[in-house]
Amino acid sequence: MISIEKKIRCCGCNACGDICVHKAISFKADNEGFWYPVVDKEKCVDCGLCEKVCPIINKAQPERFTVPNVFAAYNKDEGVRVDSTSGGLHSALSNVMYGRGAYICGAVYNEDHTVSHLTSPDENLLPEIRSSKYLQSSMLGQYRKIRDLLHKGEKVFYCGTPCQVHALYNFLGKDYPELITCDFICRGVNSPKVFLKYMDMLEKRYASKATGIKFKNKKWGWHNFSMRVDFENGKQYCEDRWHDLFFIGYLQYGNFSRPSCYGCQFKGFPQKSDITLADFWGIEKIDQTMDQDKGTSLVMVNSDKGMELFNVAKEQLVWKEFTMEDARKGNPAMDSSLKPTTKNRDAFFKALDEMPFDKVAAKFFPLPTFSNNMKKKARRVLHGIKKAYRLTSGLGLSFKAWRNTVYYNFICSKVERFKKMPLFLTKHVVIELDKDSKLSLHGKLTMGITQVKGSRKEMRLLLEEGACMTVCDTFMMYAGSYIRVVKGGHLILHGGFINENVQITCGSTIEIGKDCAIGRDVVIRSYDGHTLLKEGYNISEPIKIGNHVWIGQGAQILKGVTIGDGAVIAAGAVVTKDVPPHTAVGGVPAKVISQKIYWK
């Protein structure tokens, strides 16, 4: 039975409602306007299907490219390009699928200004599906409809958020050849309640009902996008991103997105969709010929099906191929969750029930003024001073520590930096980066943290020739640990921490998912160090550790193992075989102790 104890553990995908044949699950909106499942216990037979389809509990399984094929592209049709959120790629892909007789499933506005998905082969609906909506979209009924269409052999092209794509594959149970999925780099979905209050404000101001809504209108260009609302009386509202109250609240303050978006579990790559779309922010710094300020799409192709579709659509496009490093530079939301800049969320939603939207905005995210700008600058300076103190306090008076901090943050060519000052070092950290090795920092990496003041425990990092270590999100390494990536190996860290005295020896690949807690004295080895003279023997095999995994003190994770999301590895366990998601294992060798485990 689905049970939402923490709202951050529900993305609102609606899959649990569609899978329940007993109609025991309905959805109720909370005081923030986000819906959550409610179970009628008299109808529920505790079959467990609702938990099985939940993308928070179980991630989708389709295999995708480890590294996507990356392109910048825009639609040759000027009207479609300008009318689209970015470069008009979704429309080009949809046109190919319409030509194949496919059903297109995407988000549209309802008459009451809410958003929901629809599934239809009608090409006339494409202008309504086109463009991002930036609101939570209801998928109720669409999972069943897509499944029924696929069972009949129909083709379906689906576009939704990454969590909705995971939910769709969980619902279907497999990847159908007739299904092509498309998601996008999602910054977060916003509260329908907030948007309805915003629309109510505009309709009263213009004394007319809104008939058209366009997020990221390009009246003043793609880089300076705006909000446009058309009204029945012929009037039109249009304000750029810096002056529209909804955009200010979303982009500058981040106060009203869904709780799960602040700890999104669907960041990073590979994604489970066949194609991922986004704005190619920063393309003007990489290739000016691809930017005319009318919108340029970032296209990341994740599968053979996606590549085939994109290849056919190319005749409608202007396109060039790039790299994931190019794509990441302007898209931090690719790897990092939305971060709110204020802590007054409860007060904001309480005020929203009591005051018009413009009054709430004036109180919680006022328009830029000289006074407000000076206060913001003062807060930024104070924040910078505090941050600098936190960074330098661990260095003490050690010349070596200061030299290493400057060298690896600003000078060393073997370090790729996608953030300012991405590396935090304490004074007892030793780093060796051999020839052609690479330390790629998309997130913040803190090394050598001590729990006892004055401790001199040394932390060591060795990247051998041609080795690579990629840090995708905030990761912390405590003192006494030894990280070794052997020749040609690749260690990928999505976010979390390792405690003291952890040993990681990486040959081939080790990937550690987001929000993992790895206890003291843990050993993770995908490389044996010596070769057995035995037929079929491999000295190195990949290790994949899922998201939100807890590995207890002294456990050992050996080569070739996959650990599912949410699993718990008991202290002292020796893991030699795969561990299913949300399963606790222990012993030597490790065996299943308990299932349906959740921890915090």
ZIRA-V354469 format. One record per backbone hydrogen bond with DSSP energy under -0.5 kcal/mol. NH is the residue of the N-H (numbers start at 1). CO is the residue of the C=O. If there is no record, write none. Layout:
BEGIN
NH_CO, NH_CO
END
This chain:
BEGIN
5_3, 9_6, 10_7, 18_14, 19_15, 20_16, 21_19, 23_20, 26_24, 26_38, 28_36, 30_34, 33_30, 36_28, 38_26, 40_24, 41_39, 43_40, 44_40, 52_48, 53_49, 54_50, 58_54, 65_302, 69_301, 70_68, 70_322, 71_299, 72_320, 73_297, 74_318, 75_87, 76_316, 78_76, 81_77, 82_78, 83_79, 84_80, 84_81, 92_88, 93_89, 94_90, 95_91, 96_92, 97_93, 98_94, 99_95, 100_96, 100_97, 101_98, 102_97, 103_155, 104_120, 105_157, 106_104, 106_118, 108_116, 110_114, 113_110, 115_136, 116_108, 117_138, 118_106, 120_104, 123_121, 125_122, 126_123, 128_125, 129_125, 130_126, 136_190, 138_115, 142_139, 143_139, 145_141, 146_142, 147_143, 148_144, 149_145, 150_146, 151_147, 152_148, 153_150, 154_149, 156_178, 157_103, 158_156, 158_180, 159_105, 160_182, 165_161, 166_162, 167_163, 168_164, 169_165, 170_166, 171_167, 172_168, 173_169, 176_174, 179_176, 180_156, 182_158, 183_275, 185_277, 186_184, 187_185, 190_134, 191_256, 195_191, 196_192, 197_193, 198_194, 199_195, 200_196, 201_197, 202_198, 203_199, 204_200, 205_201, 206_202, 207_203, 208_203, 211_230, 212_230, 214_228, 217_214, 217_226, 221_218, 222_293, 225_222, 226_217, 227_239, 228_214, 229_237, 230_212, 231_235, 232_209, 234_231, 237_229, 239_227, 241_225, 243_240, 244_240, 248_244, 249_245, 250_246, 251_247, 252_247, 252_248, 253_248, 254_249, 255_249, 258_189, 261_258, 262_258, 262_259, 263_260, 264_261, 268_334, 274_181, 275_181, 276_300, 277_183, 278_298, 280_296, 281_279, 283_280, 285_282, 286_282, 286_283, 287_283, 290_287, 291_288, 297_73, 298_278, 299_71, 299_297, 300_276, 301_69, 301_299, 302_274, 302_300, 303_274, 307_303, 308_304, 309_305, 310_306, 311_307, 312_308, 313_309, 314_310, 315_312, 316_313, 317_314, 318_74, 319_317, 320_72, 322_70, 327_323, 328_324, 329_325, 330_326, 330_327, 331_328, 334_331, 335_332, 336_332, 338_261, 341_253, 342_253, 348_344, 349_345, 350_346, 351_347, 352_348, 353_349, 353_350, 354_351, 355_351, 360_356, 361_357, 362_358, 363_359, 364_360, 365_361, 373_369, 374_370, 375_371, 376_372, 377_373, 378_374, 379_375, 380_376, 381_377, 382_378, 383_379, 384_380, 385_381, 386_382, 387_383, 388_384, 389_385, 390_386, 391_387, 392_388, 393_389, 394_390, 395_392, 396_392, 398_395, 399_397, 402_398, 403_399, 404_400, 405_401, 406_402, 407_403, 408_404, 409_405, 410_406, 411_406, 411_407, 412_407, 415_412, 416_414, 416_439, 417_415, 418_416, 418_441, 422_419, 424_422, 424_445, 425_423, 426_447, 427_394, 429_426, 430_459, 432_461, 434_432, 434_463, 437_434, 438_467, 439_414, 440_438, 440_469, 441_416, 441_439, 442_440, 442_471, 443_471, 445_422, 446_475, 447_424, 448_477, 449_477, 453_451, 455_452, 459_428, 460_481, 461_430, 462_483, 463_432, 464_462, 464_485, 466_435, 467_464, 468_489, 469_438, 470_491, 471_440, 472_470, 472_493, 473_493, 475_444, 476_496, 477_446, 478_498, 479_449, 481_478, 482_502, 483_460, 484_482, 484_504, 485_462, 486_484, 486_506, 488_465, 489_486, 490_508, 491_468, 492_490, 492_510, 493_470, 494_492, 494_512, 496_474, 497_516, 498_476, 499_518, 501_479, 502_499, 503_522, 504_482, 505_524, 506_484, 506_504, 507_505, 510_490, 511_543, 512_492, 513_545, 513_546, 515_495, 516_495, 516_513, 517_549, 518_497, 518_516, 519_517, 519_551, 521_500, 522_519, 523_555, 524_503, 525_557, 526_505, 527_505, 528_539, 534_532, 537_534, 541_526, 543_509, 544_561, 545_511, 546_544, 546_563, 548_514, 550_567, 551_517, 551_549, 552_550, 552_569, 554_520, 555_552, 556_573, 557_523, 558_556, 558_575, 560_541, 560_542, 561_558, 563_544, 564_562, 564_579, 566_547, 567_564, 568_583, 569_550, 570_568, 570_585, 572_553, 573_570, 574_587, 575_556, 575_573, 576_574, 579_562, 582_565, 583_580, 584_594, 585_568, 586_591, 589_574, 590_574, 591_586, 593_584, 594_584, 596_582, 597_582
END
